[in-house]
Amino acid sequence: MFYREAGQFKTSYASDQAVFPILQDRIGVFIILAIAFVVIPLTGNDFIINAVMIPFLVFSLAAIGLNLLTGYTGQLSLGTGAFMGVGAYACYKLTTIYPGVNIIIWVIASGFFAAAVGAVFGLPSLRIKGFYLAIATLAAQFFLEWCFIRIPWLYNYNVSAAIEVPQRELFGIIVTGPRASAETRYYIVLSIVVVMTWMASNLMHGRIGRMWMAVRDMDIAAELMGIRLLPTKLLAFAISSFYCGVSGALMVFLWYGGAESAVFNINQSFTILFMIIIGGLGSLLGSFLGAALIYILPIILRFVPPQLGIPLHAATIEHITFMTIGALIVFFLIAEPAGLARLWQIGKQKLRVWPFPY
């Protein structure tokens, strides 16, 4: 079969611990990147890029951020939407205060503001865990939502209380604002997501990732081994919030083009949480799979049934989506808690040993 590692010898520890140790995996990643960077911009229309690919990438980045905290470190959080809002509002303020600076710099810098806020609200994680920690992060969600509404300075005293994205250029090319092309915004979002995914992968295969997973598996044993719980947990909250903050800035500046505080409500937090539950906790691939399923499923229900002669109203599509997502969450929690990523791993393992039983 085509998916075999026969003849691929590992001669060093580094090659044995590589992220993609099998040649076929490396080829597959290269093909996926080629499709994302070349095929989709050349063949996809504005709808595919604006309404499918850009939001899929934005939600995937937010899911990676939450997965670093919940899936790898075991700290349950319900404040993802609020931390995305911190990144969006921070990017808006930085852009309006320093209009001459490259907008991409402020998108990345906004993540540091979200990281600082996330670390502050991560302080209770040393004393509480599980359900009680989830309630603490839920309090952060409600408090930050209140700030987005009640502090006019955050939205420059705009009468509509909304973020209005200004037009900005990069090397003479318009990248934000109503005149920015879909392909330009897509390339920027895709590049940021690819780089940050690569950084997260390296982070999880290093010392910090092993510390996080030790805390997740048994924090008392991790502390006895010499891992300092408070710095480790706060670092997880900070880096997770950094990813969510960058995702929020990308959502407003390179997808929506403007937003109100309601975009970052508790429903957004639950949506990101459902993505990593269905996609797979503790898996970067699961973040992409969960985001693809939850976000693209309503789009499929909206366009495929009418092509088959089955018209569906918008309310019906919404109800079917909720029912499907709920059923999938229950199914994966019972049958396969590791989510879609685990099913993908099982399928690859079966290919590696086929036709022998596994």
N, C-alpha and C positions, 0 to 999 in steps of 0.2 A: 504493500500500500504506500501511498505518497506521504503519509504522516508517520515516519519511522525515524528513530535516532541512531539506527545501526550505522557504524562507521564514523560517528561523530564523537571523537575521543576528547576527554577533558584532561588537560595536562597541568592545570593549576587550580588553586582554590578559588581564585577570582572567576575563572571560566565556569566552574561548577556552581557558583553563586550568582551567575549572571541573571538579569531579569528575564531575558529570553534565551535560555540555554540551547534550544533546538533551532536549527537553521530555518526550518519551515515557519516557526513563529516569527523570526526576524523578517522573513520574506512577506508573511502576512501583514505585519505592521507596516512595512514599506508600501504594500499595495493599498492599505487603508489610507495612509497619508497621501499617496499619489491621487487616490480618488477624491479625498477631501480638498487637496490644494489645486488640483488640475481639472478633474472631470466635472465636479459639481459646479464650480464657477463658469465653466465653458458651456455646460449643457442645461443647468438649472435656470429657471426663470426667476423673476423677482419674488414671486410667491414662495417658491421652494426655499430661497435663501432667507427672505425676511421672516416668513411665518413658520418655517420648519427648522432650518439648520442653525440660525443664530440663536433662537430661544433654546434649542436642544443643547447647544454648547454652553450657554449661560447656566442652565439648570444643572448640567453635568458638572460644571466647576463648583457650584454651590453644594451639590451632592458629595463631591470629593471632600470639600471642607467639613461637612458634617460627618462624613465617614471617618475622617482622621480622628475626630473627637469621640464619636459614638462607636464606630465599628472597630477601630484599632486601640482606643484607650478605654473604652467601656464607660464613658461619661455621657449620660443621656441629656440631650439638650432640646428645648422647645423654643429657642430664641433665634433660630437661623434667619428668619425673615427680618427681625429687628437688626441683626448684625449686617445683613445685606443693605438695609436702609442707612445704617451708619456710613457704610462705604459710599453709597450714592450721594448722601447729603454732604459728606466730606469732600468728595470730588467736585460737587457743585460749588461749594464755597471756595475751594482752592482755585477753581477755574475762573470764578468771577473776581477774586482778589488779585490773582496773578494771571491775567489773560494772555500774556506773551509767552508763557511756558507751554511746552509741548503737552497736549492733552493726554497722551499715552502715559507720560510721567505721572500726571495727577491721578489717572485711573489706578496705577500701581500703588502710588503713595496713599491713596484712600484706604487701601487694605491695612496700613499700619495704624490708622485711627481706629478701624474696626478691631484690630488686634489688641490695642490698648483697652478698649471698652470691654472686649471679651475676657481679657485677663482679670479685669476688675470684678466682673460678674462670675468669674471662675473661682474666686477666693473661697466661697462656701464648699467647694468640692473636697477640701481636706477633711471636713467634719461630717458631711452628709453625702449620701450616694443613692443611686436608684431613683425611686419615685420622688423622694424629697429633693434631690438635685434637679429633677425635671420641673418641680414646682418652683424652685429658685430661678431657673432659667426662664420659666414662664412669667415670673414677676419681671425679669429683665425685658421680656418681650413687651409687656404692657407699659412699663415705665418708658422705654424708648419710643414706643408708639405715641405716648402722651407728649414726649419731647418734640417729635416730628410735627405735631399739630399745634402745640401751645407755645413754642418758641419761634416767633416770626423771623428772628435773625437767621435761622437755618435756611429759610427759603427767600431771604432778602426782602422780607416784608411784602411779598407778592400778594395782591388782593385775592387771587385764586388759591393761595397757599400751596402752590404746586411748583415743582422744579421745571424750569424751562431751559432746555439744553441750547446753549449758544453755538453758532457756527465756528468751527475751528479747522485749521488746515495743517497738514503735515507734508513738508517738502512740496508745497504748492498744490496738494491734493486735499480736497474737502473730506474730512473724516467724520465730523459730527454736524448735526443740523439737518433741516429738511432737504437740503441740496446734496447731501452725501449719498453716493451710490451704494446699492446693496452689496455689490462685490467688494468694495473697499472696506465697508464695515465688517463683512464676513471674514475677510483675510485678517483683519486686526484681531477679531475675537478668536478665530481659529488659532492664530499664532500664539496668543496669550494662553489659551487653554492647553495647547500642546506643550509649551514650555513649563507651565505650572504643573501639569500632569507628570512630566518627566522629573521635575523637582520633587514632587510628592513620592514618586516611585523610588527615587534614590534615598529620600528621607526614611522611608519605611524599610529599606534594606540595610540601613545603617544602625548605629548605636541608639539614636533617638527612637527609631521605630521599635527596636527590641525592648527599650525601656517602656514605651507605651503599651506594648502587648503584654509585658510582664505585669504592669499595673492592672490591665484589663483582666488577666486571668486570675490573679490573686494579689491584691495590693499589699496585704500584710507580709506575704512571702517576698514580694518585691522589695519592701522596706527592709526586711531582714537581710536581703542580699546586698544592701547598700544603696538602693535607689531612693533618692529623696523625693517623697511623694508630692509635696507642694510645688517645687519648681517644675517637676515633670508634668503635673496636671495643668498648671498655669501655662506652660509652654504649649500643651495640646490645645487649650482654649484659645491662646493667642494665635497660633498658626491656623487653626480651624476658622477663627473669626477673620483672619487675614484673607483666606480664600473666599469666604462668604462676602466680605467687603468688596473685594475686586469683582466678584460676580454681580453684586448689586450695582456697582458703578457701570459695568458693561451693560447691564439690563437697561439702565436709564439712558445712558449716553449713546449706545450703539445699537439698541433695539427699539425701545419705546420712543426715544426722542423727547421725553418729558414724563413726569409721573407725579402722583399725589401720594400722601402717606398711606392710603389704604392699600397700596401695592405691597407694602411690607407688613401686612397684618398677620395674625396667627394662622390663617389659612395657608399662607405661603410657607410658614414653618412646618406645618403638618404635611404639605405636599412634598417638601424636600425629604422629610423623614420617611414618608411612604416610598419614595424613590430608592432610598438605600435599603429599606426592608425588603422590597421586592427584588431589587437588583442584587443585593448581597452585602451584608455587613462585613467590614474588614476586607474589602476588595475594591480596587480602583476601577477594574472592569465593570463591577456591579454598579458603580455610580453611573456609568454611561448607559448600561443596559436598563437600569431603572428609570433614568431620565427619558430614554427613548420610548419605553413602554407607556409611561404615564402621560407624557406630553403628546406623543404622536398618536396614541390610541384615539382620542377625541377627533383628531383630524381625519383619521381613517374612517371613523363612523360617520363623519359629516359628508364625505365625498364618495366612498365606495358604495353604500347601499343605494343611493339614487342612480348610480350607474347600472345597478342590477334590477332597477325597477321597484325599489323599496324606499320610498321617501320617508324621511324621519324629521320630525320637528326638532328645533334646537333644545327645547326642554326635555324631549325624549332622549336625545343624545347625551345630555348632561346626566340624566338619571341612569342610563345604561353605563355611562362611564363610572359613576359612583358605585354602582352595584358590582361592576367588573373589578374595580380596584379593591373594593372591600373583600370580594371573594378571593382575589389573588393574595391579599395580605393574610387572610385566614389559612389559605392553602399552604403558603410558604412557611408560615409560623409552625404549622403542624407537620407537613410532609418534608420540607427542605428549608430549615431556618437559614441556611447560607445563601438562599436566593438563586437567581438566574445564573450568577457567576459560578456557583457550584455545579449546576447542571451543565454548563459549558465545560468545566474542568472534567466532569465525568465523561462527557462525550469525547473529549480529546484523549483521555486515558484509554477508553475503549478502542479508539483508532490505533493507539500505539501498540496494543497487545493483540489486535485482531489477527487471526480468527480464534485466538485462544480465549477462554472465559475470563471474565474479570469480576 
